[in-house]
Amino acid sequence: MMTTASEDDRLGREAAEQLVHSWPEVSDLKEVETLEFAAAAVGRLAELIAEQPAIFQASRRGSERGAESLSVRPFQGIMESIQNGDDQEASEFRVALRLKRRRRELLIVHNGAPISLVHVGAMVLPWVSTKIDDPLASGRFGIGQNTLRALGGPIDAHCHPYHFRMDEVPVICPPESEIAGFYNPKGRETLLSVPLDAEVDTTALEPFMADLGTRALVFLRSIRRVALIDLKSGAATVDHQLHGRRRRAVQLQVHGRELEGDVIELTDRARHQTYTRYMVEVPLKADERRHNKATGPTTTLGVSVPRQPEQGLLYDRLPLPVASNLPVGLNAQFDPDTARSTLNEKTWNAHRFSELGELLAEAALDLFGRDTPRAWGAVPLLHDVPDTTSEWLQERYVVDVIGRCHLRLADELRLGEGDDQCALDDIVFENADLESVLTVGDQERLASGLSAVPHARRDRHGRWRALLQELARSQMLDTEDALNLLDIDDADLGEREPTWYVAFAAAAIGADMFTEFCARRGVLLDDGSRISPPGRDEPQSLVTRDEPQSLAARLGLTLPIHPVYIAGDKTARLVRSKLEDEKLLVDAYDSDRDALALLARGRRRRIRLEDEALLSLRSSLEQLSEDQQRELGPKIGGAIELRGLQYGRPRASRISPPRSTVRPIASLARRERRRESNGWRLITHGCSSAREVGVSSVPSACLSGSARRRSHV
């Protein structure tokens, strides 16, 4: 219906009267979208405010000053404005700095629902809100605008047909022209212009906007872009954007109630980050009420899980300045203090945390069924709880969020595919030191009847293992368990990469079980065989290099270690150094004297010598002095085995020369005929004659009485 300017003026004044005298019952207030109506309504509203008695005027001014100082954060007003824009279903929120008539201005624009006269009233009066009856709203029009006044003022507001200045009373001001790439008045966008006080540091604005990040947008209902625009170039210097996709409904159980939840993926293309957001409306008990907020029959809860790990935040649609190191975002209609700087330690907030623990478990279970490697990151661990917050909030994190989530997962989580899914009681996994050692097959061999977690179903950050440890339902294999694998014969163990042996040894070192490891066949030799490293009382040794012509090599005393241990990587260096420290590995045995000393230390195991090696040993012994022969001879004799014949038994056998007093080689040679005359023929199996080897091939000399009756060599 067409109206005249004078009629619009009358309607505007009447609307202002209705607004003031019928608040908040103004749902039937009629408005006309003309400049005349808006000017008359704002003018009459200003008159009505000015007509208040002096004491009410003083109260209003005091309230404004209190609202301006609510937050110590200089740009808290921008956060309030974002929430107001989201309450008005805006999709974009833009900020810019402008120099106008030598005065700096902060400009704020959103493209949500246009300003109405009801909004005007709430914007110019502190502690008045259009949202008192809206249980979904989180912004505060009156308080929000007044926190902007902490930056300067008076503030101009523009949204056709309303153009007014928020001074002591609202004052009509000229409309703002279009600002290319920033403000479109024809689209009925809302523009706030805040003249900045001299002490405001505008250089801090860009870092503030950048620090918000796209994660600040995750739980907003409609805003998907927040940008800082350079008015000169029209380009965005900060541009946070989220793009929604793959929306689906899902059934979620919270406190035993099956509720329909909403799941959406929100992607930040610039950072290659995606958030999976779970939202649900949870029924409230009849006696539950928010503090100074409308309370509906349900309350909104949300959980967001980032694809790439990052520190999560605590939200009331926008991030709250409350410490949270959890890997997920948690959103609820919390009751913060007036300045939104912390949470009130009240029952309402405690209930929201316990419900979030239940929702978090549901979100994790849903993700485990869809993307197991990612799902591990959806579950917080105890070490994620910040230690810089209050005891009350720490208890909420530990008991209500993490505790409830873990209890649900311990009972309900299943790992695997289809019919092969297993409860956590039927799962086995290795500790971190054994990750590169035990295969899935190894684990299932060591823990018969249990199923291991395949590598493809683990996350690459290791949270899977930490979570299984905290849930305490599955069996974890440690190094002591893994050592049993080395007792398996070569055929069953199968072929392993050389690096596997190095990694196993390193794990044993890390677990302080290297001695136990060395008692098993876990060291790889150059020829591909595996052995238990010879101890200090054995006549052999690991060497890093071997000289084939050396006496040690000809006697078979040296065991060249696999080149993988000599590689330059950190793990190999660790294992090699440990073997050297334990005197189990040396560089080489080049000299005959060193070889004889090595042979002489054999007490636990003997070396079998064939003819050629025996001759080499004799030649080396002949180079020693009589004192050296006396020192080494008995020890060497006890460390070797020779092939010999027993009287009455035609079959050759292995016999160790008994330990006795050793005489020099020459003396032994002179005694040869006397020993034979006593009926003892000293021979070496395979030699052409006893004379070829002679008595000197028996370095430990005389036989004991019982041995003389049994055998000859």
Secondary structure, DSSP 8 states (H G I E B T S, - for coil): ----HHHHHHHHHHHHHHHHHHTT--TT-----SHHHHHHHHHHHHHHHHTS-HHHHHHHHHHHHHHHTS-SSTTHHHHHHHHHHHHTT-SEEEEEEEEETTEEEEEEEE-SS---HHHHHHHHSTT--TTTT-TT----HHHHHHHHTTTB--EEEEETTEEEEESSSEEE------BTTTB-GGGT-EEEEEEB-TT--GGGHHHHHHHHTGGGGTT-SS--EEEEE-TTT--EEEEEE-EEEEEEEEEEEETTEEEEEEEEEEEETTTTEEEEEEEEEEE--TT---TTS---SEEEEEEEEESS-----EESSSB-SS----SSEEEE---B-TTSSSB--SHHHHHHHHHHHHHHHHHHHHHHTT-HHHHGGGS--GGGS-SSS-HHHHHIIIIIIIIHHHHHHHHH-EESSGGG-EEGGGEEEE-GGGTTT--HHHHHHHSTT-EE--GGGS-TTSHHHHHHHHHT-SEEE-HHHHGGGGGS-HHHH----HHHHHHHHHHHHHTT-HHHHHTSS-EEBTTS-EE----TTSS-EEESS--TTSHHHHTT-EEEB-GGGGSSSHHHHHHHHHHHHTTSEES---SHHHHHHHHHT-SSS-EE--HHHHHHHHHHHHTS-HHHHHHHHHHHHTTEEEEEEETTEEEEEEE---------HHHHHHTHHHHHHTT-----TT-S-HHHH-GGG-TT----HHHHHH-B-
